[in-house]
Amino acid sequence: MDIEKRLERIERLLIIGTKEVLTTSDVALLLNVSESRIRHLTSAREIPYYKQGGKTYFKKSEIEEWQLSQRIPTNQEIKRRATTYNVIHK
């Protein structure tokens, strides 16, 4: 990636940081995926979005929440749950 494209990407990310409502291209840049991937996620209803006048919009806080929705528990948390389960279901 040449320096001008990098600078343009940085500028767009800075602008996205100040926005609350994002476009498909904003979300693609934020998540570092293609716009077609974002369109696929919306058509599959796997990502929260809004439609207004035929355009698709995203609420930044909901996208951030969605990014963190599939938390993987630590080994310690799994062991704690297993111990609790064993005590309760003896």
MOPAC internal coordinates of N, CA, C and O (Angstrom, degrees):
PM7 1SCF
backbone

  N    0.0000 0     0.00 0     0.00 0    0    0    0
  C    1.4534 1     0.00 0     0.00 0    1    0    0
  C    1.5334 1   107.76 1     0.00 0    2    1    0
  O    1.2310 1   120.66 1   -51.77 1    3    2    1
  N    1.3314 1   116.33 1   128.23 1    3    2    1
  C    1.4578 1   118.08 1  -178.35 1    5    3    2
  C    1.5260 1   111.23 1   -77.84 1    6    5    3
  O    1.2310 1   121.01 1   -11.70 1    7    6    5
  N    1.3160 1   115.67 1   168.30 1    7    6    5
  C    1.4749 1   122.16 1  -172.91 1    9    7    6
  C    1.5292 1   112.15 1   -61.49 1   10    9    7
  O    1.2310 1   120.15 1   142.68 1   11   10    9
  N    1.3350 1   117.32 1   -37.32 1   11   10    9
  C    1.4703 1   119.48 1  -179.24 1   13   11   10
  C    1.5241 1   111.70 1   -67.00 1   14   13   11
  O    1.2310 1   120.42 1   140.07 1   15   14   13
  N    1.3261 1   116.81 1   -39.93 1   15   14   13
  C    1.4676 1   119.84 1   177.95 1   17   15   14
  C    1.5224 1   110.51 1   -66.88 1   18   17   15
  O    1.2310 1   120.36 1   142.16 1   19   18   17
  N    1.3180 1   116.91 1   -37.84 1   19   18   17
  C    1.4637 1   120.34 1   177.20 1   21   19   18
  C    1.5217 1   110.91 1   -63.70 1   22   21   19
  O    1.2310 1   120.56 1   135.32 1   23   22   21
  N    1.3319 1   116.53 1   -44.68 1   23   22   21
  C    1.4670 1   120.12 1   179.14 1   25   23   22
  C    1.5224 1   111.06 1   -63.04 1   26   25   23
  O    1.2310 1   120.33 1   138.79 1   27   26   25
  N    1.3301 1   116.97 1   -41.21 1   27   26   25
  C    1.4649 1   120.79 1   178.35 1   29   27   26
  C    1.5287 1   110.45 1   -62.50 1   30   29   27
  O    1.2310 1   120.67 1   137.86 1   31   30   29
  N    1.3277 1   116.33 1   -42.14 1   31   30   29
  C    1.4687 1   120.94 1   178.15 1   33   31   30
  C    1.5222 1   110.82 1   -62.52 1   34   33   31
  O    1.2310 1   120.15 1   135.93 1   35   34   33
  N    1.3181 1   117.32 1   -44.07 1   35   34   33
  C    1.4636 1   121.83 1   178.44 1   37   35   34
  C    1.5229 1   110.67 1   -61.90 1   38   37   35
  O    1.2310 1   120.40 1   136.19 1   39   38   37
  N    1.3293 1   116.84 1   -43.81 1   39   38   37
  C    1.4680 1   120.73 1   178.55 1   41   39   38
  C    1.5279 1   110.54 1   -60.43 1   42   41   39
  O    1.2310 1   120.43 1   134.98 1   43   42   41
  N    1.3257 1   116.79 1   -45.02 1   43   42   41
  C    1.4689 1   120.26 1   179.87 1   45   43   42
  C    1.5190 1   111.38 1   -63.65 1   46   45   43
  O    1.2310 1   120.37 1   139.75 1   47   46   45
  N    1.3295 1   116.89 1   -40.25 1   47   46   45
  C    1.4693 1   119.75 1   178.33 1   49   47   46
  C    1.5280 1   110.96 1   -64.77 1   50   49   47
  O    1.2310 1   120.22 1   142.52 1   51   50   49
  N    1.3173 1   117.19 1   -37.48 1   51   50   49
  C    1.4706 1   120.35 1   177.02 1   53   51   50
  C    1.5260 1   110.81 1   -64.33 1   54   53   51
  O    1.2310 1   120.64 1   138.70 1   55   54   53
  N    1.3207 1   116.38 1   -41.30 1   55   54   53
  C    1.4683 1   120.51 1   178.60 1   57   55   54
  C    1.5231 1   109.98 1   -65.96 1   58   57   55
  O    1.2310 1   120.25 1   136.92 1   59   58   57
  N    1.3301 1   117.13 1   -43.08 1   59   58   57
  C    1.4649 1   121.35 1   178.46 1   61   59   58
  C    1.5266 1   110.23 1   -59.13 1   62   61   59
  O    1.2310 1   120.36 1   144.39 1   63   62   61
  N    1.3245 1   116.92 1   -35.61 1   63   62   61
  C    1.4585 1   121.00 1   179.52 1   65   63   62
  C    1.5188 1   113.37 1   -60.74 1   66   65   63
  O    1.2310 1   120.15 1   155.45 1   67   66   65
  N    1.3239 1   117.33 1   -24.55 1   67   66   65
  C    1.4635 1   121.06 1  -178.45 1   69   67   66
  C    1.5260 1   112.70 1   -96.63 1   70   69   67
  O    1.2310 1   119.94 1   169.16 1   71   70   69
  N    1.3331 1   117.71 1   -10.84 1   71   70   69
  C    1.4608 1   121.75 1  -176.21 1   73   71   70
  C    1.5225 1   111.17 1   -92.93 1   74   73   71
  O    1.2310 1   120.81 1   -29.49 1   75   74   73
  N    1.3159 1   116.06 1   150.51 1   75   74   73
  C    1.4667 1   121.28 1   173.58 1   77   75   74
  C    1.5271 1   110.89 1  -103.66 1   78   77   75
  O    1.2310 1   120.53 1   148.54 1   79   78   77
  N    1.3275 1   116.60 1   -31.46 1   79   78   77
  C    1.4581 1   121.83 1   178.90 1   81   79   78
  C    1.5207 1   108.08 1  -106.97 1   82   81   79
  O    1.2310 1   121.08 1   -52.56 1   83   82   81
  N    1.3385 1   115.54 1   127.44 1   83   82   81
  C    1.4573 1   120.87 1  -174.38 1   85   83   82
  C    1.5212 1   111.64 1  -116.98 1   86   85   83
  O    1.2310 1   121.07 1   -24.80 1   87   86   85
  N    1.3200 1   115.55 1   155.20 1   87   86   85
  C    1.4581 1   122.18 1   174.42 1   89   87   86
  C    1.5291 1   109.15 1   -95.19 1   90   89   87
  O    1.2310 1   120.98 1    -5.61 1   91   90   89
  N    1.3067 1   115.74 1   174.39 1   91   90   89
  C    1.4685 1   120.57 1   177.83 1   93   91   90
  C    1.5207 1   110.94 1   -58.47 1   94   93   91
  O    1.2310 1   120.29 1   136.27 1   95   94   93
  N    1.3251 1   117.04 1   -43.73 1   95   94   93
  C    1.4719 1   119.37 1  -179.32 1   97   95   94
  C    1.5246 1   111.43 1   -67.28 1   98   97   95
  O    1.2310 1   120.13 1   145.31 1   99   98   97
  N    1.3388 1   117.36 1   -34.69 1   99   98   97
  C    1.4676 1   120.77 1   176.41 1  101   99   98
  C    1.5248 1   110.72 1   -62.44 1  102  101   99
  O    1.2310 1   120.69 1   133.74 1  103  102  101
  N    1.3323 1   116.29 1   -46.26 1  103  102  101
  C    1.4656 1   120.85 1  -178.28 1  105  103  102
  C    1.5278 1   110.42 1   -66.20 1  106  105  103
  O    1.2310 1   120.53 1   140.34 1  107  106  105
  N    1.3225 1   116.60 1   -39.66 1  107  106  105
  C    1.4669 1   120.08 1   178.07 1  109  107  106
  C    1.5298 1   110.18 1   -60.27 1  110  109  107
  O    1.2310 1   120.45 1   136.30 1  111  110  109
  N    1.3198 1   116.75 1   -43.70 1  111  110  109
  C    1.4632 1   120.53 1   178.69 1  113  111  110
  C    1.5229 1   110.64 1   -66.35 1  114  113  111
  O    1.2310 1   120.40 1   136.24 1  115  114  113
  N    1.3040 1   116.83 1   -43.76 1  115  114  113
  C    1.4654 1   121.80 1  -179.74 1  117  115  114
  C    1.5265 1   111.72 1   -60.63 1  118  117  115
  O    1.2310 1   120.24 1   138.56 1  119  118  117
  N    1.3325 1   117.15 1   -41.44 1  119  118  117
  C    1.4531 1   121.97 1  -177.55 1  121  119  118
  C    1.5347 1   112.61 1   -91.12 1  122  121  119
  O    1.2310 1   120.98 1   174.53 1  123  122  121
  N    1.3214 1   115.73 1    -5.47 1  123  122  121
  C    1.4677 1   122.14 1  -179.96 1  125  123  122
  C    1.5327 1   111.47 1    59.29 1  126  125  123
  O    1.2310 1   121.59 1  -133.50 1  127  126  125
  N    1.3410 1   114.56 1    46.50 1  127  126  125
  C    1.4641 1   121.88 1   175.30 1  129  127  126
  C    1.5277 1   107.71 1  -131.99 1  130  129  127
  O    1.2310 1   120.18 1    -6.83 1  131  130  129
  N    1.3091 1   117.26 1   173.17 1  131  130  129
  C    1.4637 1   120.78 1  -179.77 1  133  131  130
  C    1.5296 1   110.82 1   -78.00 1  134  133  131
  O    1.2310 1   121.26 1   -21.50 1  135  134  133
  N    1.3308 1   115.19 1   158.50 1  135  134  133
  C    1.4635 1   119.72 1   176.08 1  137  135  134
  C    1.5218 1   110.61 1   -64.01 1  138  137  135
  O    1.2310 1   120.39 1   146.17 1  139  138  137
  N    1.3191 1   116.86 1   -33.83 1  139  138  137
  C    1.4715 1   118.81 1   178.35 1  141  139  138
  C    1.5268 1   110.87 1   -65.03 1  142  141  139
  O    1.2310 1   120.07 1   146.56 1  143  142  141
  N    1.3269 1   117.48 1   -33.44 1  143  142  141
  C    1.4777 1   120.59 1   176.26 1  145  143  142
  C    1.5235 1   110.03 1   -64.72 1  146  145  143
  O    1.2310 1   120.12 1   139.17 1  147  146  145
  N    1.3250 1   117.38 1   -40.83 1  147  146  145
  C    1.4708 1   121.25 1   177.87 1  149  147  146
  C    1.5253 1   109.79 1   -64.56 1  150  149  147
  O    1.2310 1   120.14 1   136.91 1  151  150  149
  N    1.3334 1   117.33 1   -43.09 1  151  150  149
  C    1.4714 1   120.07 1   177.58 1  153  151  150
  C    1.5270 1   110.78 1   -62.20 1  154  153  151
  O    1.2310 1   120.12 1   140.89 1  155  154  153
  N    1.3274 1   117.39 1   -39.11 1  155  154  153
  C    1.4678 1   120.82 1   177.11 1  157  155  154
  C    1.5321 1   110.29 1   -62.39 1  158  157  155
  O    1.2310 1   120.30 1   135.88 1  159  158  157
  N    1.3371 1   117.03 1   -44.12 1  159  158  157
  C    1.4660 1   120.90 1   179.71 1  161  159  158
  C    1.5293 1   111.33 1   -62.83 1  162  161  159
  O    1.2310 1   120.33 1   142.75 1  163  162  161
  N    1.3314 1   116.97 1   -37.25 1  163  162  161
  C    1.4653 1   119.30 1   179.02 1  165  163  162
  C    1.5263 1   110.77 1   -71.37 1  166  165  163
  O    1.2310 1   120.15 1   137.49 1  167  166  165
  N    1.3237 1   117.31 1   -42.51 1  167  166  165
  C    1.4658 1   118.63 1  -179.03 1  169  167  166
  C    1.5270 1   111.39 1   -66.84 1  170  169  167
  O    1.2310 1   120.41 1   151.95 1  171  170  169
  N    1.3279 1   116.83 1   -28.05 1  171  170  169
  C    1.4637 1   120.92 1   176.65 1  173  171  170
  C    1.5230 1   111.51 1   -87.13 1  174  173  171
  O    1.2310 1   120.60 1   179.56 1  175  174  173
  N    1.3240 1   116.45 1    -0.44 1  175  174  173
  C    1.4787 1   123.00 1  -178.73 1  177  175  174
  C    1.5216 1   111.82 1    55.88 1  178  177  175
  O    1.2310 1   121.09 1  -138.96 1  179  178  177
  N    1.3190 1   115.52 1    41.04 1  179  178  177
  C    1.4605 1   121.32 1   179.28 1  181  179  178
  C    1.5220 1   112.66 1   -99.81 1  182  181  179
  O    1.2310 1   120.19 1   171.21 1  183  182  181
  N    1.3123 1   117.24 1    -8.79 1  183  182  181
  C    1.4594 1   122.29 1  -178.81 1  185  183  182
  C    1.5291 1   107.40 1  -133.09 1  186  185  183
  O    1.2310 1   119.60 1   -40.66 1  187  186  185
  N    1.3298 1   118.37 1   139.34 1  187  186  185
  C    1.4683 1   119.42 1  -178.35 1  189  187  186
  C    1.5323 1   111.41 1   -71.53 1  190  189  187
  O    1.2310 1   120.71 1   -45.44 1  191  190  189
  N    1.3376 1   116.25 1   134.56 1  191  190  189
  C    1.4613 1   120.41 1  -179.70 1  193  191  190
  C    1.5241 1   110.60 1  -154.74 1  194  193  191
  O    1.2310 1   121.38 1    -9.33 1  195  194  193
  N    1.3260 1   114.96 1   170.67 1  195  194  193
  C    1.4620 1   123.00 1  -178.98 1  197  195  194
  C    1.5220 1   108.32 1  -130.32 1  198  197  195
  O    1.2310 1   120.44 1   -30.90 1  199  198  197
  N    1.3293 1   116.76 1   149.10 1  199  198  197
  C    1.4597 1   122.28 1   175.77 1  201  199  198
  C    1.5235 1   107.70 1  -117.60 1  202  201  199
  O    1.2310 1   121.37 1   -46.12 1  203  202  201
  N    1.3366 1   114.99 1   133.88 1  203  202  201
  C    1.4588 1   120.46 1   176.45 1  205  203  202
  C    1.5218 1   107.51 1  -146.32 1  206  205  203
  O    1.2310 1   120.67 1   -62.06 1  207  206  205
  N    1.3183 1   116.33 1   117.94 1  207  206  205
  C    1.4558 1   119.82 1   178.25 1  209  207  206
  C    1.5192 1   113.56 1    59.04 1  210  209  207
  O    1.2310 1   120.49 1  -144.44 1  211  210  209
  N    1.3229 1   116.67 1    35.56 1  211  210  209
  C    1.4531 1   120.69 1   179.07 1  213  211  210
  C    1.5179 1   114.38 1    80.88 1  214  213  211
  O    1.2310 1   120.04 1   178.41 1  215  214  213
  N    1.3221 1   117.54 1    -1.59 1  215  214  213
  C    1.4584 1   121.38 1   179.05 1  217  215  214
  C    1.5251 1   110.03 1  -104.51 1  218  217  215
  O    1.2310 1   121.12 1   -27.80 1  219  218  217
  N    1.3182 1   115.46 1   152.20 1  219  218  217
  C    1.4598 1   121.74 1  -178.86 1  221  219  218
  C    1.5172 1   109.53 1  -105.17 1  222  221  219
  O    1.2310 1   121.09 1   -47.85 1  223  222  221
  N    1.3362 1   115.52 1   132.15 1  223  222  221
  C    1.4582 1   121.76 1   178.95 1  225  223  222
  C    1.5210 1   109.88 1  -129.30 1  226  225  223
  O    1.2310 1   121.54 1   -22.56 1  227  226  225
  N    1.3167 1   114.67 1   157.44 1  227  226  225
  C    1.4549 1   121.31 1  -179.00 1  229  227  226
  C    1.5198 1   109.01 1  -133.06 1  230  229  227
  O    1.2310 1   120.60 1   -37.55 1  231  230  229
  N    1.3138 1   116.45 1   142.45 1  231  230  229
  C    1.4521 1   121.71 1   174.39 1  233  231  230
  C    1.5314 1   107.03 1   -90.18 1  234  233  231
  O    1.2310 1   120.55 1   -57.58 1  235  234  233
  N    1.3276 1   116.56 1   122.42 1  235  234  233
  C    1.4585 1   121.08 1  -173.47 1  237  235  234
  C    1.5294 1   112.47 1   -56.01 1  238  237  235
  O    1.2310 1   119.95 1   136.78 1  239  238  237
  N    1.3092 1   117.69 1   -43.22 1  239  238  237
  C    1.4660 1   120.36 1  -178.94 1  241  239  238
  C    1.5274 1   111.22 1   -62.97 1  242  241  239
  O    1.2310 1   120.14 1   144.90 1  243  242  241
  N    1.3434 1   117.34 1   -35.10 1  243  242  241
  C    1.4601 1   120.22 1   178.01 1  245  243  242
  C    1.5286 1   111.62 1   -70.83 1  246  245  243
  O    1.2310 1   120.43 1   144.98 1  247  246  245
  N    1.3210 1   116.79 1   -35.02 1  247  246  245
  C    1.4677 1   120.36 1   177.27 1  249  247  246
  C    1.5228 1   109.68 1   -66.46 1  250  249  247
  O    1.2310 1   120.28 1   137.07 1  251  250  249
  N    1.3285 1   117.08 1   -42.93 1  251  250  249
  C    1.4639 1   120.53 1   178.03 1  253  251  250
  C    1.5256 1   110.85 1   -63.29 1  254  253  251
  O    1.2310 1   120.30 1   138.72 1  255  254  253
  N    1.3285 1   117.04 1   -41.28 1  255  254  253
  C    1.4668 1   121.33 1   177.52 1  257  255  254
  C    1.5331 1   110.28 1   -64.08 1  258  257  255
  O    1.2310 1   120.57 1   137.71 1  259  258  257
  N    1.3271 1   116.52 1   -42.29 1  259  258  257
  C    1.4602 1   121.75 1   178.42 1  261  259  258
  C    1.5317 1   111.02 1   -61.61 1  262  261  259
  O    1.2310 1   120.49 1   139.63 1  263  262  261
  N    1.3323 1   116.66 1   -40.37 1  263  262  261
  C    1.4636 1   120.94 1   178.86 1  265  263  262
  C    1.5287 1   111.37 1   -58.34 1  266  265  263
  O    1.2310 1   120.59 1   144.77 1  267  266  265
  N    1.3125 1   116.48 1   -35.23 1  267  266  265
  C    1.4636 1   121.29 1  -175.80 1  269  267  266
  C    1.5264 1   113.21 1   -99.27 1  270  269  267
  O    1.2310 1   119.97 1  -166.49 1  271  270  269
  N    1.3173 1   117.65 1    13.51 1  271  270  269
  C    1.4658 1   120.10 1  -173.96 1  273  271  270
  C    1.5273 1   114.13 1   -78.01 1  274  273  271
  O    1.2310 1   119.32 1   161.62 1  275  274  273
  N    1.2880 1   118.90 1   -18.38 1  275  274  273
  C    1.4621 1   121.63 1  -177.30 1  277  275  274
  C    1.5235 1   110.99 1  -106.64 1  278  277  275
  O    1.2310 1   120.61 1  -120.39 1  279  278  277
  N    1.3188 1   116.45 1    59.61 1  279  278  277
  C    1.4625 1   121.47 1  -177.15 1  281  279  278
  C    1.5229 1   110.42 1   -68.07 1  282  281  279
  O    1.2310 1   121.35 1   -44.00 1  283  282  281
  N    1.3180 1   115.02 1   136.00 1  283  282  281
  C    1.4563 1   121.89 1   178.02 1  285  283  282
  C    1.5255 1   107.58 1  -100.17 1  286  285  283
  O    1.2310 1   119.89 1   -56.95 1  287  286  285
  N    1.3441 1   117.81 1   123.05 1  287  286  285
  C    1.4715 1   119.47 1  -178.85 1  289  287  286
  C    1.5291 1   111.72 1   -69.93 1  290  289  287
  O    1.2310 1   121.48 1   -28.70 1  291  290  289
  N    1.3180 1   114.77 1   151.30 1  291  290  289
  C    1.4645 1   120.04 1   177.10 1  293  291  290
  C    1.5252 1   109.26 1   -75.67 1  294  293  291
  O    1.2310 1   120.69 1   -15.80 1  295  294  293
  N    1.3156 1   116.28 1   164.20 1  295  294  293
  C    1.4737 1   120.68 1   177.21 1  297  295  294
  C    1.5251 1   110.83 1   -58.87 1  298  297  295
  O    1.2310 1   120.81 1   141.48 1  299  298  297
  N    1.3282 1   116.06 1   -38.52 1  299  298  297
  C    1.4636 1   120.33 1   179.77 1  301  299  298
  C    1.5302 1   110.62 1   -62.98 1  302  301  299
  O    1.2310 1   119.95 1   137.33 1  303  302  301
  N    1.3191 1   117.71 1   -42.67 1  303  302  301
  C    1.4629 1   120.95 1   178.43 1  305  303  302
  C    1.5336 1   111.20 1   -63.81 1  306  305  303
  O    1.2310 1   120.42 1   139.87 1  307  306  305
  N    1.3186 1   116.80 1   -40.13 1  307  306  305
  C    1.4672 1   120.59 1   178.75 1  309  307  306
  C    1.5185 1   110.45 1   -64.27 1  310  309  307
  O    1.2310 1   120.36 1   136.91 1  311  310  309
  N    1.3233 1   116.92 1   -43.09 1  311  310  309
  C    1.4669 1   120.64 1   178.70 1  313  311  310
  C    1.5235 1   111.10 1   -62.99 1  314  313  311
  O    1.2310 1   120.55 1   139.12 1  315  314  313
  N    1.3438 1   116.56 1   -40.88 1  315  314  313
  C    1.4668 1   120.27 1   178.29 1  317  315  314
  C    1.5225 1   111.12 1   -62.08 1  318  317  315
  O    1.2310 1   120.56 1   136.18 1  319  318  317
  N    1.3302 1   116.54 1   -43.82 1  319  318  317
  C    1.4686 1   120.22 1   178.79 1  321  319  318
  C    1.5201 1   110.85 1   -63.69 1  322  321  319
  O    1.2310 1   120.50 1   138.27 1  323  322  321
  N    1.3127 1   116.66 1   -41.73 1  323  322  321
  C    1.4679 1   120.78 1   179.89 1  325  323  322
  C    1.5293 1   110.40 1   -63.42 1  326  325  323
  O    1.2310 1   120.61 1   137.30 1  327  326  325
  N    1.3203 1   116.44 1   -42.70 1  327  326  325
  C    1.4729 1   120.32 1   178.86 1  329  327  326
  C    1.5251 1   109.69 1   -63.04 1  330  329  327
  O    1.2310 1   120.25 1   133.60 1  331  330  329
  N    1.2961 1   117.13 1   -46.40 1  331  330  329
  C    1.4757 1   121.14 1   179.08 1  333  331  330
  C    1.5215 1   110.20 1   -60.39 1  334  333  331
  O    1.2310 1   120.45 1   135.38 1  335  334  333
  N    1.3209 1   116.75 1   -44.62 1  335  334  333
  C    1.4634 1   120.65 1   179.91 1  337  335  334
  C    1.5307 1   110.35 1   -60.99 1  338  337  335
  O    1.2310 1   120.25 1   135.08 1  339  338  337
  N    1.3238 1   117.13 1   -44.92 1  339  338  337
  C    1.4642 1   120.81 1  -179.37 1  341  339  338
  C    1.5097 1   112.54 1   -63.06 1  342  341  339
  O    1.2310 1   120.07 1   142.15 1  343  342  341
  N    1.3338 1   117.47 1   -37.85 1  343  342  341
  C    1.4619 1   121.10 1   179.37 1  345  343  342
  C    1.5329 1   110.41 1   -67.58 1  346  345  343
  O    1.2310 1   120.51 1   137.38 1  347  346  345
  N    1.3152 1   116.64 1   -42.62 1  347  346  345
  C    1.4563 1   121.36 1  -177.12 1  349  347  346
  C    1.5274 1   111.55 1   -72.92 1  350  349  347
  O    1.2310 1   119.51 1   143.52 1  351  350  349
  N    1.3104 1   118.54 1   -36.48 1  351  350  349
  C    1.4590 1   122.67 1  -172.82 1  353  351  350
  C    1.5256 1   113.06 1  -108.17 1  354  353  351
  O    1.2310 1   120.29 1  -140.73 1  355  354  353
  N    1.3109 1   117.06 1    39.27 1  355  354  353
  C    1.4726 1   120.87 1   179.61 1  357  355  354
  C    1.4802 1   112.30 1   -64.53 1  358  357  355
  O    1.2310 1   120.10 1   180.00 1  359  358  357

